[in-house]
Amino acid sequence: MRTALALEKAGFAVPDTLEKLRTCLQAALEVEHLTIPVYLTGLYTIRADTNTAAFYGIRAVVMEEMLHMTLVANLLNAVGGAPVVDSRVVAEYPARLPFSGESVPSIGLQHFSPAALKTFLRIEQPRSMTPPTAPGAGWTSIGQFYDTVREGLEHLVRTLGHDRVFTGGPERQVGPEDFYNSGGEVFPVEDLAGALLAIETVTEQGEGVHDTIWNSNEIFGEERELAHWFRFNEICTGRSYGPHDRPGDRPSGPLIDVDWDGAYPIHGDSKVADYRVYERTSAVYEQAVAFNSRYAVLLRYLDSAFNGHPRHLAPAVPTMLELRDRAAQLYRNPHPDPALAARGRFASATFEITDSQFDAADAEVARNLAAASLRTGEPVDLAGLASDSAEAFV
């Protein structure tokens, strides 16, 4: 059972102890993580040379979700917690988001389609468009979830004192020198001001700044961009937003070329076990297992980076690129089940990880980290990494 879901029995409420605050922040990390495979599936299933605007729009959101995971990990470390990024955060899709209310549906893996965009929009739905939840009933928008975290954090600082809340060591913080520059810049969280900025960054990139359609990238001196919900709504409506559009407006800008047929249709509920039945007649099983093995390696790098070794984010980046390349191979295959193939369905990544894959990932990551030069303050040298993952660095 996933870490945060195992601790949900007490119900959703403003955290009034440090332990509950840490639980909420672990749940927040899992929320950010669980959306990434959902968005990646929509992204990976877009056929080459189609839906260019949609491709780059979804890709930008994925990169910002990685930023959000890192900022939440920094915040959890700052208040004396220890982020968990291992088998306990891997979901079987469709998956329920931690602490979410009944009005928030489970999220599944879907190819690029109107149905997928409807799911994306529900995930990122702003507070202003979402009825509030009843006490203890679970959050109804991610912004409301982070409001609850913020309220608990400020309460604990007032009642316990700043220094009893922010007890984490600065060496556990991921800084801009450790993080690839994408979707804004990561920053250390060492006090209440930094924590509130992290929460503001995550929520405003998702739903917009102060009742606008724009995100908070101006914090980092970057050009303003659409918040996640509005990026997805542009794709859904096939029209871009104008510079003066408001959150309640329909997009008024130029049309966007959206081709819903320009995708590989998948059977989103497929599992590796389904592919194994056909391993003698199809390479899909082997490809799906290989994809999930790389996914396990990625999570191991993230877990290490978030737990005292920030420089270990460096090899996570080429691992992401390898996942992209393996996905491109996987999604072009017809589904190995003849009945599904006859319906035009293609193979897809399942984002499942077995214990043996995590064990293998542990060994590989340990070898790679021993071979790489990842000392703080020095240029990253990945040339000495083991050959079994060398293709990721080409």
C-alpha positions in Angstrom: 0.0 0.0 0.0 1.2 3.5 -0.9 2.8 5.4 2.0 0.3 8.3 2.3 -2.8 6.1 1.7 -1.7 3.9 4.5 -2.0 6.8 6.9 -5.2 8.3 5.6 -7.6 6.6 8.0 -7.6 9.6 10.4 -9.2 11.7 7.6 -8.3 14.8 5.8 -7.8 17.8 8.1 -5.4 20.7 8.8 -2.3 19.0 10.3 -1.9 20.0 13.9 1.2 18.0 14.7 4.6 17.7 13.0 3.9 14.1 12.3 0.7 14.9 10.5 2.3 17.7 8.6 5.0 15.3 7.4 2.3 12.8 6.4 0.5 15.5 4.4 3.7 16.5 2.6 4.5 12.9 1.8 1.0 12.7 0.3 1.7 15.9 -1.6 4.8 14.3 -3.1 2.8 11.3 -4.1 0.1 13.4 -5.7 2.8 15.2 -7.8 4.4 11.8 -8.7 1.2 10.0 -9.6 0.2 12.5 -12.2 3.4 12.2 -14.1 2.7 8.7 -15.6 -0.8 9.9 -16.5 0.5 12.9 -18.4 3.4 11.0 -19.9 1.0 8.4 -21.4 -0.9 11.2 -23.1 2.4 12.7 -24.3 4.0 9.4 -25.4 1.0 8.3 -27.5 1.1 11.4 -29.7 2.3 10.3 -33.2 5.3 12.0 -34.6 4.8 15.1 -36.6 1.2 15.7 -35.2 -0.2 17.8 -32.4 3.0 19.8 -32.0 1.4 22.5 -29.7 -0.2 19.8 -27.6 3.0 17.8 -27.3 5.0 20.7 -26.0 2.2 21.9 -23.8 1.9 18.5 -22.0 5.7 18.2 -21.9 6.0 21.5 -20.2 3.5 20.4 -17.5 5.4 17.2 -16.9 8.7 19.1 -16.4 7.0 21.4 -13.9 5.5 18.4 -12.0 9.1 17.2 -11.6 9.9 20.6 -10.2 6.9 20.3 -7.8 8.1 16.9 -6.6 11.5 18.4 -5.8 10.1 21.5 -4.0 7.8 19.3 -1.9 10.8 17.0 -1.0 12.7 20.1 0.0 9.8 21.2 2.2 9.4 17.8 3.8 13.2 17.7 4.5 13.0 21.2 6.0 10.5 20.1 8.6 12.5 17.0 9.6 10.9 14.5 7.4 12.3 11.9 5.0 10.8 11.7 1.5 9.8 8.2 0.3 10.2 7.5 -3.4 10.2 3.7 -3.7 7.8 0.8 -4.2 5.4 2.4 -1.7 4.6 5.3 -4.0 4.1 3.2 -7.1 0.4 2.9 -8.0 -1.7 0.4 -9.9 -3.6 2.5 -12.4 -6.3 3.7 -12.3 -5.1 5.2 -9.0 -6.7 7.4 -6.3 -4.8 10.5 -5.3 -4.0 10.6 -1.6 -6.5 12.4 0.7 -8.7 13.3 -2.3 -12.5 13.4 -1.8 -15.1 11.4 -3.6 -15.7 14.0 -6.2 -12.1 13.5 -7.4 -12.1 10.4 -9.7 -9.4 7.8 -9.9 -6.9 8.7 -12.6 -5.9 6.2 -15.3 -3.5 5.8 -18.2 -5.1 7.0 -21.4 -3.9 7.9 -24.9 -4.0 11.4 -26.2 -7.8 12.0 -26.6 -10.6 14.2 -25.3 -11.1 11.7 -22.4 -7.5 12.0 -21.4 -7.7 15.8 -21.5 -10.8 15.7 -19.3 -8.8 13.8 -16.8 -5.9 16.3 -17.0 -8.3 19.2 -16.5 -9.9 17.5 -13.4 -6.5 16.9 -11.8 -5.5 20.6 -12.3 -8.9 22.1 -11.6 -8.5 25.5 -9.8 -10.0 26.2 -6.4 -12.2 28.9 -8.0 -13.9 26.2 -10.1 -14.3 23.6 -7.4 -16.9 23.4 -4.6 -15.2 23.2 -1.2 -15.1 19.9 0.6 -16.9 19.0 3.8 -14.7 18.7 6.9 -12.7 15.5 6.9 -14.1 14.5 3.5 -10.9 14.9 1.4 -9.7 17.7 -0.8 -11.5 18.6 -4.0 -8.7 20.6 -5.7 -4.9 20.3 -5.4 -4.8 24.0 -4.6 -7.2 23.4 -1.6 -4.9 20.5 -0.5 -1.9 22.9 -0.4 -4.0 25.5 1.4 -4.5 23.0 4.1 -0.8 22.2 4.3 0.0 25.9 4.5 -2.5 26.5 7.2 -1.1 23.6 9.3 2.4 24.8 8.7 1.7 28.3 9.8 -0.2 27.0 12.9 2.7 24.8 14.0 5.2 27.7 13.6 3.0 29.9 15.8 2.4 27.2 18.4 5.7 25.4 18.5 8.1 28.0 17.3 10.0 28.3 14.1 13.1 26.4 15.2 11.1 23.4 16.4 9.4 23.1 13.0 12.3 23.7 10.7 14.8 21.1 12.0 16.1 19.6 8.7 19.7 19.9 7.7 20.5 22.2 4.8 22.7 19.5 3.2 19.4 17.6 2.4 18.1 20.5 0.2 18.2 20.3 -3.6 19.4 23.5 -5.1 19.5 25.0 -8.6 23.0 23.6 -9.1 21.6 20.1 -8.7 18.4 20.5 -10.8 18.1 20.8 -14.6 16.5 24.1 -15.4 13.0 23.4 -16.4 9.6 24.8 -15.5 11.2 27.3 -13.1 14.2 26.9 -10.8 14.3 24.8 -7.7 15.4 26.5 -4.5 16.3 25.3 -1.0 13.6 25.5 1.7 15.1 26.4 5.1 12.5 28.6 6.8 8.8 29.6 6.7 9.3 32.2 3.9 10.9 29.5 1.7 8.2 27.0 2.5 5.4 29.4 1.7 7.2 30.3 -1.6 7.4 26.6 -2.5 3.7 26.1 -1.8 2.9 29.3 -3.8 5.0 28.1 -6.8 3.4 24.7 -6.9 -0.2 25.9 -6.7 0.2 28.9 -9.0 1.9 26.9 -11.7 -1.1 24.6 -11.5 -4.1 27.0 -11.4 -2.8 30.5 -12.1 -1.7 33.5 -10.1 -4.2 35.6 -8.3 -7.3 34.9 -10.4 -5.4 34.9 -13.7 -4.6 32.3 -16.3 -0.8 32.7 -15.9 1.6 30.8 -13.8 4.3 31.9 -11.3 7.4 31.7 -13.5 7.9 35.4 -13.1 9.2 34.6 -9.6 12.2 33.1 -11.4 12.6 36.0 -13.9 11.1 34.0 -16.7 8.5 34.9 -19.2 5.0 34.3 -17.9 3.3 31.1 -19.2 -0.1 29.6 -18.9 -0.9 27.6 -15.7 -1.5 23.9 -16.2 -5.3 23.9 -16.3 -5.3 26.6 -19.0 -2.6 24.8 -21.0 -4.8 21.7 -21.0 -7.9 23.7 -21.8 -6.3 25.2 -24.9 -5.7 21.7 -26.2 -9.2 20.6 -25.2 -10.9 23.5 -27.0 -8.5 23.8 -29.9 -7.9 27.5 -29.3 -5.2 29.5 -27.6 -5.9 32.0 -24.9 -5.5 35.7 -25.6 -3.3 38.0 -23.4 -6.3 39.5 -21.7 -8.4 36.4 -21.1 -9.6 35.7 -17.6 -10.0 32.3 -15.9 -13.8 32.1 -16.6 -13.4 33.1 -20.3 -13.3 30.7 -23.2 -10.0 31.0 -25.1 -10.2 33.9 -27.5 -6.9 33.6 -29.3 -5.8 31.8 -32.6 -6.9 28.2 -33.3 -4.6 25.4 -32.4 -4.2 22.4 -34.7 -5.4 19.4 -32.6 -5.7 16.0 -34.3 -7.3 13.5 -32.0 -6.6 10.8 -34.5 -2.9 11.6 -34.3 -2.3 9.2 -31.4 -1.7 5.5 -30.8 -4.9 4.3 -29.1 -4.1 2.1 -26.1 -5.9 -0.2 -23.7 -5.0 1.8 -20.6 -5.7 -1.0 -18.2 -3.1 -3.3 -19.7 -0.7 -5.0 -17.2 2.7 -6.7 -17.8 1.0 -10.0 -16.9 -1.3 -9.5 -19.9 1.6 -9.1 -22.2 3.4 -12.1 -20.7 0.7 -14.4 -22.1 1.9 -13.5 -25.6 5.7 -13.3 -25.0 6.4 -16.1 -27.5 4.7 -14.2 -30.4 5.4 -10.6 -29.4 8.3 -8.5 -28.1 6.0 -6.2 -26.2 6.4 -8.1 -22.9 10.1 -7.7 -23.0 9.9 -4.1 -23.9 7.3 -3.3 -21.2 9.5 -5.0 -18.5 12.5 -3.1 -19.7 10.6 0.2 -19.5 9.5 -0.5 -16.0 13.0 -1.5 -15.0 14.2 1.9 -16.1 11.4 3.5 -14.2 12.6 1.8 -11.1 16.1 3.2 -11.7 14.7 6.7 -12.0 12.8 6.4 -8.7 15.9 5.1 -7.0 17.9 8.2 -8.2 15.1 10.5 -7.0 14.9 8.8 -3.6 18.6 9.1 -3.1 18.6 12.8 -4.2 15.8 13.7 -1.9 17.4 11.9 1.1 20.7 13.7 1.5 22.4 13.4 -1.8 21.1 16.2 -4.0 23.7 15.7 -6.7 22.2 12.3 -7.5 19.5 14.1 -9.5 22.1 14.4 -12.3 21.9 10.8 -13.6 18.1 10.9 -13.2 17.9 13.2 -16.2 19.4 10.8 -18.9 17.3 8.0 -17.3 14.2 10.1 -18.2 15.5 10.4 -21.7 15.9 6.7 -21.9 12.3 6.2 -20.7 11.2 8.5 -23.5 13.1 6.5 -26.1 11.9 3.1 -24.8 8.3 4.5 -24.8 8.6 5.5 -28.4 9.5 1.9 -29.3 6.8 0.4 -27.1 3.8 2.5 -28.2 4.3 1.8 -31.9 3.6 -1.9 -31.4 0.1 -3.3 -31.9 -1.3 -4.7 -28.7 -0.2 -8.4 -28.4 -3.7 -9.5 -27.6 -5.2 -10.3 -31.0 -8.7 -9.1 -30.0 -7.4 -5.7 -28.9 -5.1 -5.4 -31.9 -8.1 -6.0 -34.1 -9.8 -3.0 -32.4 -6.7 -0.9 -33.3 -5.2 -0.9 -29.9 -1.5 -0.5 -29.3 0.9 -1.5 -26.6 1.7 0.9 -23.8 3.9 1.3 -20.7 2.2 0.1 -17.5 4.4 1.9 -14.9 4.5 -1.2 -12.7 7.6 -2.2 -10.7 8.3 -5.5 -9.0 10.4 -6.0 -5.9 13.1 -7.8 -8.1 13.2 -4.8 -10.4 13.8 -2.5 -7.4 16.5 -4.8 -6.2 18.2 -4.7 -9.6 17.8 -0.9 -9.7 19.5 -0.6 -6.3 22.5 -2.5 -7.6 22.7 -0.5 -10.8 22.3 2.8 -9.1 25.0 2.0 -6.6 27.4 1.1 -9.4 26.6 4.2 -11.4 26.9 6.5 -8.4 30.3 5.0 -7.5 31.5 5.5 -11.0 30.2 9.0 -11.5 31.8 12.2 -10.3 29.0 13.9 -8.4 30.8 16.0 -5.8 29.0 19.1 -4.6 30.3 22.2 -6.4 32.1 20.3 -9.1 31.0 19.8 -12.7 29.0 16.6 -13.2 31.0 13.8 -14.9 28.8 10.8 -16.0 31.4 9.3 -18.3 32.2 6.5 -16.0 28.8 5.1 -15.7 28.2 1.4 -16.1 27.7 0.1 -19.7 24.3 -1.4 -19.0 22.7 2.1 -19.0 25.2 3.8 -21.3 22.7 4.2 -24.1 20.8 6.7 -21.9 23.7 9.1 -22.3 24.1 9.2 -26.0 
